[in-house]
């Protein structure tokens, strides 16, 4: 809005400038009742730069200041129009316009702010969704579309299409205010410049000015973060949040030297540092080695409340990997931080770390998480890296390795075969015994001619001399 002279000359502005064009701008904004030490509150503004260079503004303000001191209590609708030379033409007297609603607007309500072309005019409108209170104003249309800017933050006159939170102060201000949310209602935002500044409206002198060097890409699920001089903002494909207290993001460092055993898993440790603790997640982490590349994706977030924590990514080592030291490159391509003020995930900068892996023939213990966060899924991430399908190293076995293989493989195999042989022998003996009990049973024999009892093995009767071996009927066995 236009300068309000010397009672509160320091104008702090925080916003985003869009790169895409709009036939209509419509955003829901939260009615936040916040004031500074001087009792003056902010304005939440939707801004549209037309293809003819005219600039239209509509907003919701709280305790908006008078030019010479004091303020208008409560919520009002703000409006202003600048021509293509930078002159404020509406209101006609210059300076920002202020209109009342036809009903109450309460703190915490959602208010729709819109700029639209209709019947040769640009309609500037505000409506409270909870109470139905409305305020609107129209001015002739100079242009037919609201244009985004691809190559610069604003026009030469400082005009842009986008969102802005603005507040006047009696002295230089380096505070955050309270969070306020703008949500797009019709169009998904593609990219935007993020910026913030403060200047003295009496002298034109800048207090600070900061902005992204190029438009940031806006995502549906991740937010872009920008902070400077005691305040911060978050933007995504659906809108903007201003009035945030700046935070310190976690940093990553290489962990201690890793050890591993061929054919086993090795835990590669990354150290996470944040003085206040944090909630983070790793969506794309790559570990590159001379024997393979491991891609790890972990969507499960974990939190830690101490200044330092460890995260262990587990990789599987090839069974024929040569013993020795290996250089590892850990490339964190995508990781995010959860902002507790907005509950939005913020994309953090990509990070590359170097670490050493020692491959030894001494059996390594299971990976230990160390001082990991208590709700980290453990030393192994939910998705483990996948090693190369074709070995890239030829294996040379040492005498100790051969002895280890003899003890661990050959002796158990020989013992197994001996056991199987003994088991077969026992089964054979049992089978023979069973057969003997099912065959003919030896018993008393008598001569069929004279009835003389015959001994075992006697084939000829000693009494009559005739060969008789007939078995007594009472000793006959019945085969099944």
FILOKOL-485383 format. One line per 10 residues: number of its first residue (from 1); their letters; for each residue x, y, z of C-alpha. Coordinates in pm, 1 decimal, padded with zeros to 6 digits. Layout:
BEGIN
NUM	a	X:Y:Z ~ ...;
//
This chain:
BEGIN
1	xxxxxxxxxx	00000.0:00000.0:00000.0 ~ 00105.1:00365.1:-00033.6 ~ 00328.6:00541.9:00216.2 ~ 00157.7:00645.9:00539.8 ~ 00402.1:00923.6:00637.3 ~ 00602.5:00960.3:00952.3 ~ 00397.0:00822.7:01242.2 ~ 00495.7:00467.5:01147.1 ~ 00741.2:00509.1:00860.0 ~ 00910.8:00167.0:00860.1;
11	xxxxxxxxxx	00727.3:-00055.7:00614.6 ~ 00805.5:-00427.9:00642.6 ~ 00686.2:-00644.2:00350.1 ~ 00708.5:-01023.1:00307.5 ~ 00574.9:-01209.1:00007.1 ~ 00604.0:-01410.7:-00312.1 ~ 00580.3:-01299.6:-00677.2 ~ 00427.0:-01546.1:-00923.7 ~ 00572.4:-01641.5:-01259.9 ~ 00246.5:-01757.4:-01423.3;
21	xxxxxxxxxx	-00045.7:-01552.8:-01561.3 ~ -00395.3:-01539.5:-01410.0 ~ -00735.8:-01434.4:-01539.0 ~ -00849.1:-01416.8:-01174.7 ~ -00675.4:-01416.6:-00838.4 ~ -00856.9:-01573.5:-00541.6 ~ -00696.1:-01671.5:-00210.4 ~ -00830.6:-01763.4:00130.4 ~ -00645.6:-01593.2:00415.4 ~ -00668.0:-01639.9:00791.9;
31	xxxxxxxxxx	-00789.6:-01337.9:00989.8 ~ -00504.3:-01303.0:01241.3 ~ -00542.6:-01031.1:01504.3 ~ -00182.0:-00932.9:01564.5 ~ -00033.7:-00595.4:01660.4 ~ 00312.1:-00458.1:01715.8 ~ 00426.2:-00249.7:02016.3 ~ 00258.4:00058.3:01863.4 ~ -00080.3:-00115.3:01843.4 ~ -00070.2:-00128.3:01461.1;
41	xxxxxxxxxx	-00150.8:-00455.2:01286.4 ~ -00070.3:-00608.0:00947.2 ~ -00237.7:-00614.2:00609.3 ~ -00273.3:-00940.8:00412.5 ~ -00273.8:-00847.8:00043.2 ~ -00342.7:-01005.7:-00295.7 ~ -00169.1:-00811.7:-00575.2 ~ -00226.7:-00817.7:-00951.6 ~ -00011.2:-00656.0:-01222.8 ~ -00200.0:-00627.4:-01552.4;
51	xxxxxxxxxx	-00062.9:-00657.3:-01903.8 ~ -00110.6:-00276.8:-01930.3 ~ 00118.4:-00215.1:-01631.3 ~ -00154.5:-00118.2:-01380.8 ~ -00129.1:-00259.4:-01028.6 ~ -00436.8:-00360.8:-00827.4 ~ -00435.9:-00452.7:-00457.2 ~ -00700.6:-00597.6:-00224.9 ~ -00642.7:-00703.5:00133.1 ~ -00762.3:-00775.9:00483.3;
61	xxxxxxxxxx	-00609.2:-00559.1:00756.4 ~ -00623.8:-00545.8:01134.4 ~ -00575.3:-00217.5:01326.2 ~ -00451.6:-00048.1:01009.4 ~ -00270.5:00281.4:01092.8 ~ -00379.9:00637.3:01027.1 ~ -00127.1:00859.2:00852.2 ~ -00052.1:01082.3:01151.3 ~ -00084.8:00821.5:01426.6 ~ -00340.2:00589.4:01579.2;
71	xxxxxxxxxx	-00519.8:00312.0:01392.2 ~ -00853.8:00184.9:01264.4 ~ -00958.3:-00080.9:01517.1 ~ -01059.9:-00426.6:01397.5 ~ -01069.5:-00588.9:01052.8 ~ -01126.0:-00391.0:00730.6 ~ -01084.9:-00439.9:00356.0 ~ -00789.8:-00255.9:00196.9 ~ -00771.6:-00156.2:-00169.3 ~ -00550.9:00056.2:-00395.8;
81	xxxxxxxxxx	-00475.7:00100.0:-00768.0 ~ -00154.7:00235.4:-00927.4 ~ -00124.7:00338.0:-01291.5 ~ 00157.1:00238.3:-01525.2 ~ 00368.0:00537.4:-01419.3 ~ 00361.8:00443.5:-01051.3 ~ 00100.5:00698.7:-00940.1 ~ -00171.6:00593.6:-00694.0 ~ -00500.6:00664.5:-00876.4 ~ -00757.9:00491.3:-00654.5;
91	xxxxxxxxxx	-00862.1:00626.4:-00411.5 ~ -00851.2:00945.8:-00613.7 ~ -00695.8:01135.4:-00324.4 ~ -00402.9:00892.0:-00322.2 ~ -00299.9:00664.9:-00041.8 ~ -00456.4:00331.7:00041.7 ~ -00831.3:00286.2:00067.8 ~ -01008.2:00126.7:00360.6 ~ -01364.9:-00010.9:00363.0 ~ -01579.2:-00171.4:00632.3;
101	xxxxxxxxxx	-01747.9:-00510.6:00603.7 ~ -02128.2:-00536.2:00616.1 ~ -02099.2:-00780.0:00906.8 ~ -01851.6:-00903.8:01167.0 ~ -01512.5:-01057.9:01090.3 ~ -01377.2:-01253.6:01384.7 ~ -01018.4:-01357.5:01463.7 ~ -00949.6:-01699.6:01314.0 ~ -01211.2:-01667.1:01038.6 ~ -01121.6:-01753.6:00679.2;
111	xxxxxxxxxx	-01160.8:-01459.2:00442.3 ~ -01164.4:-01487.0:00062.0 ~ -00966.6:-01212.2:-00114.7 ~ -01014.4:-01184.0:-00491.8 ~ -00925.7:-00972.4:-00794.5 ~ -01134.5:-01036.7:-01107.7 ~ -01221.4:-00875.7:-01440.8 ~ -01593.1:-00802.8:-01489.4 ~ -01777.6:-00566.7:-01728.4 ~ -01476.2:-00346.5:-01796.9;
121	xxxxxxxxxx	-01376.2:-00324.5:-01432.0 ~ -01147.4:-00498.5:-01186.7 ~ -01349.9:-00608.4:-00885.0 ~ -01162.5:-00608.6:-00551.9 ~ -01358.4:-00818.4:-00302.2 ~ -01331.8:-00969.3:00047.0 ~ -01577.1:-01218.6:00202.7 ~ -01579.9:-01390.1:00542.7 ~ -01673.9:-01757.5:00492.8 ~ -01789.7:-01800.4:00853.5;
131	xxxxxxxxxx	-02010.9:-01490.9:00896.5 ~ -02089.8:-01406.9:00533.0 ~ -01963.6:-01049.8:00581.2 ~ -01862.5:-00888.4:00250.1 ~ -01681.5:-00576.5:00133.7 ~ -01598.4:-00486.6:-00228.3 ~ -01476.1:-00210.3:-00456.1 ~ -01436.4:-00168.0:-00833.2 ~ -01211.1:00033.9:-01062.3 ~ -01195.7:00040.6:-01439.4;
141	xxxxxxxxxx	-00992.4:-00238.3:-01595.1 ~ -00664.9:-00138.1:-01757.2 ~ -00564.0:-00470.1:-01908.8 ~ -00725.0:-00811.1:-01939.1 ~ -00494.5:-01043.8:-01747.3 ~ -00271.2:-01047.3:-01441.7 ~ 00081.7:-01128.0:-01553.8 ~ 00356.8:-01322.0:-01381.1 ~ 00724.6:-01235.0:-01410.8 ~ 00980.3:-01494.2:-01518.9;
151	xxxxxxxxxx	01300.4:-01290.5:-01537.9 ~ 01269.5:-01048.2:-01245.6 ~ 01114.0:-01015.1:-00903.9 ~ 00903.4:-00711.2:-00998.3 ~ 00853.4:-00449.3:-01266.3 ~ 01072.7:-00137.8:-01272.2 ~ 00810.0:00033.0:-01057.6 ~ 00815.3:-00247.4:-00799.3 ~ 00482.7:-00401.4:-00912.3 ~ 00417.2:-00776.3:-00925.4;
161	xxxxxxxxxx	00145.0:-01041.9:-00922.6 ~ 00151.2:-01229.6:-00593.6 ~ 00092.1:-01225.1:-00218.7 ~ 00224.5:-00992.3:00050.2 ~ 00200.4:-00940.2:00425.0 ~ 00271.2:-00577.4:00514.8 ~ 00305.7:-00398.7:00847.8 ~ 00412.6:-00045.6:00945.5 ~ 00638.3:00020.6:01247.0 ~ 00759.7:00329.3:01427.3;
171	xxxxxxxxxx	01121.9:00204.3:01426.4 ~ 01323.3:-00054.4:01233.9 ~ 01167.6:-00394.6:01292.7 ~ 01329.1:-00739.0:01280.3 ~ 01051.1:-00958.1:01413.9 ~ 00833.4:-01237.7:01280.5 ~ 00477.6:-01149.8:01384.8 ~ 00227.9:-01434.8:01385.9 ~ 00181.7:-01700.0:01115.3 ~ -00084.3:-01625.3:00855.4;
181	xxxxxxxxxx	-00181.9:-01864.4:00575.9 ~ -00283.1:-01782.7:00216.1 ~ -00442.3:-02068.5:00019.7 ~ -00506.9:-02067.5:-00355.8 ~ -00864.4:-02169.6:-00435.2 ~ -00858.9:-02235.8:-00809.8 ~ -00508.6:-02270.9:-00957.6 ~ -00202.4:-02474.3:-00860.9 ~ 00101.4:-02248.8:-00834.9 ~ 00404.0:-02350.8:-01042.7;
191	xxxxxxxxxx	00690.4:-02128.5:-00925.5 ~ 00751.5:-01798.3:-00748.8 ~ 01010.5:-01550.9:-00630.9 ~ 01036.2:-01539.5:-00249.7 ~ 01133.2:-01210.1:-00092.8 ~ 01116.7:-00974.3:00206.9 ~ 01222.2:-00616.3:00265.5 ~ 01181.9:-00312.1:00489.6 ~ 01226.5:00052.7:00405.6 ~ 01166.1:00400.4:00546.1;
201	xxxxxxxxxx	00873.0:00557.2:00362.9 ~ 00979.8:00908.5:00466.2 ~ 01335.7:00888.8:00331.5 ~ 01314.6:00600.0:00085.3 ~ 01612.5:00440.1:00258.3 ~ 01622.7:00059.2:00268.6 ~ 01652.1:-00115.4:00605.4 ~ 01699.5:-00458.9:00446.6 ~ 01611.7:-00635.9:00123.6 ~ 01649.9:-01005.3:00048.1;
211	xxxxxxxxxx	01509.6:-01244.4:-00212.8 ~ 01576.6:-01567.9:-00396.8 ~ 01812.2:-01533.1:-00691.6 ~ 01565.4:-01713.9:-00917.1 ~ 01208.7:-01844.1:-00895.3 ~ 01172.1:-02153.1:-00675.7 ~ 00971.7:-02449.7:-00799.9 ~ 00658.1:-02507.2:-00592.6 ~ 00552.7:-02860.3:-00503.7 ~ 00229.6:-03017.6:-00381.3;
221	xxxxxxxxxx	00385.6:-03206.0:-00091.0 ~ 00702.8:-03009.0:-00010.6 ~ 00742.8:-02644.6:00083.6 ~ 01014.1:-02391.7:00001.6 ~ 01156.5:-02193.7:00292.9 ~ 01303.2:-01844.1:00297.1 ~ 01415.6:-01633.3:00594.5 ~ 01598.6:-01309.2:00658.5 ~ 01631.7:-01043.0:00928.2 ~ 01424.9:-01215.3:01194.6;
231	xxxxxxxxxx	01131.1:-01343.4:00988.8 ~ 01055.5:-01635.0:00758.0 ~ 00802.0:-01763.6:00505.2 ~ 00704.1:-02095.5:00347.6 ~ 00556.4:-02139.0:-00001.6 ~ 00417.0:-02440.1:-00186.6 ~ 00190.5:-02511.3:-00484.7 ~ -00117.9:-02410.9:-00284.6 ~ -00009.4:-02088.1:-00120.6 ~ 00202.7:-01907.3:00133.9;
241	xxxxxxxxxx	00261.4:-01881.0:00509.3 ~ 00426.0:-01565.0:00647.4 ~ 00501.6:-01445.8:01000.5 ~ 00717.5:-01746.8:01091.1 ~ 00996.4:-01745.6:01345.3 ~ 01319.4:-01845.6:01167.3 ~ 01452.8:-02192.0:01246.7 ~ 01794.4:-02353.3:01219.6 ~ 01794.6:-02653.6:00991.6 ~ 01975.3:-02977.6:01080.3;
251	xxxxxxxxxx	02312.1:-03052.1:00923.5 ~ 02473.4:-03381.0:00817.9 ~ 02825.2:-03512.4:00879.2 ~ 02999.9:-03839.7:00799.9 ~ 02988.2:-04091.7:01081.0 ~ 03265.3:-04311.0:01223.3 ~ 03455.4:-04556.2:01006.1 ~ 03231.4:-04843.5:00901.7 ~ 03330.6:-05212.4:00912.1 ~ 03188.8:-05510.2:00729.1;
261	xxxxxxxxxx	03239.7:-05879.7:00647.1 ~ 03204.2:-06023.2:00294.1 ~ 02855.4:-06160.9:00242.2 ~ 02716.1:-05971.6:00542.7 ~ 02553.0:-05633.7:00595.9 ~ 02736.7:-05316.7:00693.8 ~ 02586.2:-05013.0:00865.9 ~ 02693.9:-04679.4:00715.5 ~ 02639.1:-04405.2:00972.2 ~ 02543.4:-04044.2:00904.6;
271	xxxxxxxxxx	02551.1:-03795.9:01193.9 ~ 02258.2:-03549.8:01216.2 ~ 02305.7:-03230.6:01416.3 ~ 02044.6:-02981.1:01532.8 ~ 02070.7:-02785.1:01858.7 ~ 01694.6:-02806.5:01918.8 ~ 01634.6:-03156.0:01783.5 ~ 01427.4:-03216.1:01473.2 ~ 01199.7:-03443.7:01272.7 ~ 01351.5:-03546.0:00940.1;
281	xxxxxxxxxx	01313.4:-03805.1:00665.7 ~ 01538.4:-03926.5:00383.2 ~ 01359.5:-03988.3:00053.2 ~ 01658.4:-04045.3:-00175.1 ~ 01999.8:-04148.5:-00045.2 ~ 02271.4:-04305.6:-00261.7 ~ 02588.4:-04481.6:-00141.0 ~ 02845.9:-04522.9:-00419.1 ~ 03146.6:-04759.3:-00391.5 ~ 03395.2:-04926.0:-00624.1;
291	xxxxxxxxxx	03199.0:-05251.8:-00588.4 ~ 02847.8:-05116.4:-00643.7 ~ 02589.5:-04845.0:-00598.3 ~ 02312.4:-04861.5:-00335.6 ~ 01989.6:-04660.2:-00364.8 ~ 01800.7:-04615.7:-00039.3 ~ 01456.5:-04459.0:00001.4 ~ 01315.7:-04402.8:00349.4 ~ 00980.8:-04226.6:00379.1 ~ 00929.1:-04300.4:00749.0;
301	xxxxxxxxxx	01014.3:-03984.0:00947.8 ~ 01196.0:-03996.5:01277.7 ~ 01251.7:-03741.1:01551.8 ~ 01528.7:-03670.9:01798.5 ~ 01527.9:-03426.8:02087.2 ~ 01901.5:-03407.6:02151.2 ~ 02160.1:-03207.8:01962.7 ~ 02311.7:-03505.0:01778.6 ~ 02171.5:-03830.5:01647.1 ~ 02287.7:-04108.0:01417.2;
311	xxxxxxxxxx	02116.3:-04251.2:01113.7 ~ 02235.9:-04589.4:00983.6 ~ 02184.7:-04696.4:00622.7 ~ 02246.2:-05069.4:00579.6 ~ 02408.4:-05212.7:00266.6 ~ 02474.6:-05577.0:00168.9 ~ 02836.9:-05658.5:00085.5 ~ 02914.0:-05908.3:-00195.4 ~ 03027.6:-06250.9:-00067.0 ~ 03345.5:-06241.5:-00279.9;
321	xxxxxxxxxx	03446.1:-05887.7:-00183.5 ~ 03823.1:-05850.1:-00140.1 ~ 03939.1:-05756.4:00208.8 ~ 04064.2:-05400.4:00250.1 ~ 03957.1:-05035.1:00276.4 ~ 03697.6:-04879.2:00044.2 ~ 03598.6:-04517.4:-00010.9 ~ 03225.4:-04446.0:00009.9 ~ 03038.3:-04144.5:-00125.4 ~ 02707.6:-04078.9:00050.6;
331	xxxxxxxxxx	02487.4:-03855.7:-00163.3 ~ 02170.0:-03733.0:00010.4 ~ 01969.2:-03627.5:-00293.2 ~ 01641.8:-03559.8:-00113.6 ~ 01575.0:-03510.7:00256.6 ~ 01321.0:-03298.2:00442.2 ~ 01263.3:-03119.8:00770.3 ~ 00924.3:-03090.9:00940.6 ~ 00847.9:-02731.5:01039.6 ~ 00654.0:-02749.5:01366.0;
341	xxxxxxxxxx	00499.3:-02402.3:01319.2 ~ 00313.7:-02502.4:01003.5 ~ 00341.9:-02885.2:01006.6 ~ 00482.3:-02857.7:00655.3 ~ 00773.3:-03060.2:00514.6 ~ 01055.9:-02837.0:00390.4 ~ 01300.6:-02954.5:00125.8 ~ 01661.2:-02926.9:00248.2 ~ 01976.8:-02879.8:00042.0 ~ 02139.2:-03182.0:-00117.1;
351	xxxxxxxxxx	02446.5:-03303.5:00070.8 ~ 02747.2:-03516.5:-00026.9 ~ 02961.9:-03694.8:00236.6 ~ 03273.5:-03915.8:00218.1 ~ 03332.3:-04213.3:00446.0 ~ 03559.6:-04521.7:00471.2 ~ 03448.1:-04886.3:00485.4 ~ 03691.0:-05148.7:00623.1 ~ 03616.0:-05499.8:00494.3 ~ 03768.2:-05761.7:00725.3;
361	xxxxxxxxxx	03760.8:-06141.3:00763.8 ~ 03669.9:-06111.0:01129.1 ~ 03294.6:-06165.3:01167.7 ~ 03136.2:-05825.9:01223.8 ~ 02867.5:-05779.3:01491.0 ~ 02515.8:-05683.8:01387.4 ~ 02484.1:-05313.8:01301.4 ~ 02414.9:-05108.1:01611.6 ~ 02214.6:-04786.2:01590.1 ~ 02415.6:-04616.8:01862.3;
371	xxxxxxxxxx	02239.1:-04307.5:01997.7 ~ 01968.2:-04322.5:01733.6 ~ 01636.5:-04141.5:01782.8 ~ 01398.0:-04356.8:01984.8 ~ 01139.6:-04375.0:01708.8 ~ 01387.3:-04432.5:01428.2 ~ 01287.8:-04760.3:01260.2 ~ 01620.2:-04908.4:01375.9 ~ 01969.9:-04949.6:01243.4 ~ 01837.2:-05075.3:00912.1;
381	xxxxxxxxxx	01623.3:-04838.3:00706.9 ~ 01284.6:-04967.4:00585.5 ~ 01435.6:-04997.6:00235.5 ~ 01784.3:-05146.2:00210.3 ~ 02029.8:-05065.8:-00063.9 ~ 02071.2:-05322.8:-00339.3 ~ 02421.5:-05434.9:-00432.6 ~ 02553.7:-05499.0:-00781.6 ~ 02417.1:-05801.0:-00967.1 ~ 02761.6:-05888.3:-01110.6;
391	xxxxxxxxxx	03068.5:-05897.1:-00881.3 ~ 03324.0:-05634.6:-00975.0 ~ 03615.2:-05775.9:-00768.8 ~ 03809.4:-06106.1:-00797.5 ~ 03847.5:-06282.9:-00462.6 ~ 04190.5:-06388.8:-00325.8 ~ 04163.4:-06614.4:-00020.2 ~ 04422.5:-06599.2:00258.4 ~ 04530.8:-06913.1:00464.5 ~ 04313.6:-06793.1:00750.0;
401	xxxxxxxxxx	04018.8:-06769.3:00510.7 ~ 04080.0:-07128.3:00387.8 ~ 04094.6:-07257.4:00745.9 ~ 03773.8:-07075.3:00824.7 ~ 03602.0:-07230.8:00521.5 ~ 03730.7:-07582.6:00622.2 ~ 03597.7:-07544.7:00974.1 ~ 03267.0:-07390.2:00876.4 ~ 03182.3:-07602.5:00568.0 ~ 03380.6:-07930.6:00519.6;
411	xxxxxxxxxx	03363.1:-08069.0:00875.7 ~ 02984.7:-08021.1:00908.2 ~ 02931.0:-08187.1:00565.9 ~ 03139.9:-08498.7:00657.2 ~ 02966.5:-08528.9:00992.1 ~ 02633.2:-08515.4:00815.3 ~ 02719.1:-08802.3:00579.8 ~ 02842.4:-09021.5:00871.9 ~ 02519.7:-08961.3:01054.2 ~ 02314.9:-09060.8:00751.1;
421	xxxxxxxxxx	02515.5:-09389.0:00717.6 ~ 02454.2:-09486.2:01079.7 ~ 02085.9:-09414.3:01043.6 ~ 02065.7:-09639.8:00734.2 ~ 02239.5:-09927.3:00918.7 ~ 01998.8:-09908.5:01209.8 ~ 01701.5:-09914.5:00977.8 ~ 01841.1:-10219.6:00791.3 ~ 01886.9:-10419.6:01114.7 ~ 01535.4:-10338.2:01226.0;
431	xxxxxxxxxx	01398.6:-10451.0:00889.2 ~ 01581.4:-10788.0:00905.6 ~ 01446.7:-10853.8:01252.0 ~ 01098.3:-10782.6:01131.7 ~ 01141.3:-11027.9:00844.2 ~ 01258.5:-11305.9:01079.9 ~ 00949.9:-11271.1:01293.5 ~ 00721.3:-11287.9:00991.5 ~ 00881.2:-11606.0:00841.6 ~ 00870.4:-11976.7:00955.5;
441	xxxxxxxxxx	00921.6:-12023.0:01332.8 ~ 01160.9:-12297.4:01440.7 ~ 01010.6:-12541.7:01693.6 ~ 00977.6:-12917.8:01777.7 ~ 00983.1:-13168.8:01485.2 ~ 00844.2:-13530.6:01476.9 ~ 00888.3:-13818.6:01235.3 ~ 00576.5:-13849.5:01029.4 ~ 00611.5:-14230.1:01005.3 ~ 00688.8:-14338.9:01361.6;
451	xxxxxxxxxx	00627.7:-14022.6:01563.6 ~ 00977.1:-14006.1:01709.7 ~ 01083.1:-13658.0:01831.2 ~ 01355.0:-13511.0:01617.3 ~ 01618.2:-13255.5:01730.8 ~ 01694.2:-12930.5:01557.5 ~ 01894.8:-12992.5:01242.3 ~ 01809.7:-13373.1:01229.9 ~ 01693.3:-13458.3:00880.1 ~ 01668.6:-13844.4:00912.7;
461	xxxxxxxxxx	01468.7:-14023.9:01180.5 ~ 01708.5:-14233.6:01394.2 ~ 01429.5:-14486.1:01466.5 ~ 01297.4:-14570.5:01122.3 ~ 01563.7:-14413.9:00903.4 ~ 01314.6:-14216.3:00699.4 ~ 01364.1:-13842.2:00625.9 ~ 01088.9:-13649.0:00796.2 ~ 01083.2:-13270.3:00880.4 ~ 00716.1:-13202.2:00918.4;
471	xxxxxxxxxx	00650.9:-12929.0:01176.5 ~ 00392.2:-12968.0:01447.1 ~ 00065.0:-12803.6:01354.2 ~ 00050.5:-12623.5:01684.3 ~ 00367.6:-12432.1:01593.4 ~ 00254.4:-12311.9:01249.0 ~ 00299.3:-11936.9:01193.6 ~ 00057.8:-11747.2:00975.7 ~ 00206.4:-11488.3:00743.9 ~ 00006.0:-11183.1:00709.0;
//
